[in-house]
Amino acid sequence: MYTEPMSNLRARVKGGRLILDQPTTLPDGTTLDLVLDDEGDDLTQQERKVLDDAIARSWDSAKAGKVISAQELLRELRSRP
């Protein structure tokens, strides 16, 4: 499978069809899965920082091998009152 980093694609709808006019270096016949963009979220800058920090801590923890299985996590969450 051919993969290449690429930026977001922007299309518009005309007559019930998606119109996409973006240059690409992808080979002819490449199939792309396009998804609708929800235009982001409504987090404040402070909320975004808190979320980003939590994700960074979690990633550091995972890289250090401090992980549990999804099964174990679900069992723990289901046992909470």
C-alpha positions in Angstrom: 0.0 0.0 0.0 1.3 3.4 -0.9 1.2 6.0 1.8 2.4 9.6 1.7 1.9 12.3 4.3 -0.5 14.9 2.9 -2.3 17.9 4.2 -6.0 18.2 4.6 -8.1 18.0 1.5 -10.9 20.5 0.9 -13.9 19.6 -1.3 -17.2 21.4 -2.0 -20.5 19.9 -3.0 -22.0 20.9 -6.4 -25.0 19.2 -7.8 -24.9 16.4 -5.2 -21.3 15.5 -6.1 -18.0 16.2 -4.2 -15.7 18.5 -6.2 -12.1 18.2 -5.2 -9.5 20.1 -7.1 -6.2 19.7 -5.2 -2.8 18.8 -6.7 -1.3 15.5 -5.5 1.6 13.3 -6.2 -0.5 10.2 -5.5 -0.5 7.7 -8.3 -3.6 7.4 -10.5 -6.1 4.9 -9.2 -5.3 5.6 -5.5 -8.4 5.3 -3.3 -8.9 7.8 -0.5 -11.3 7.7 2.4 -12.6 11.2 3.1 -14.2 12.1 6.4 -16.2 15.1 7.4 -14.4 17.7 9.5 -16.3 18.7 12.6 -14.4 22.1 12.6 -12.7 21.3 15.9 -14.0 21.7 19.4 -15.1 24.4 21.8 -12.3 24.0 24.3 -10.8 27.1 25.8 -7.0 27.6 25.6 -6.8 26.5 29.3 -8.9 23.4 28.7 -6.8 22.5 25.6 -3.6 22.9 27.7 -5.0 20.6 30.4 -6.0 18.0 27.8 -2.7 18.2 26.0 -0.7 17.9 29.3 -2.8 14.8 30.3 -2.2 13.2 26.9 1.5 13.9 27.2 1.6 12.3 30.7 -0.3 9.3 29.4 2.0 8.9 26.4 5.1 9.1 28.7 3.5 6.5 31.0 2.8 4.1 28.1 6.4 4.5 26.7 7.7 3.6 30.2 5.6 0.4 30.1 3.1 1.5 32.7 0.0 0.1 30.9 -2.9 -2.2 31.7 -5.0 -4.2 29.2 -8.3 -2.8 28.0 -10.0 -5.8 29.6 -8.4 -4.9 33.0 -9.4 -1.2 32.6 -13.0 -2.1 31.8 -13.2 -4.5 34.7 -11.9 -1.7 37.0 -14.3 0.9 35.6 -17.3 -1.4 35.9 -16.5 -2.2 39.5 -16.7 1.5 40.6 -20.0 2.5 42.3 
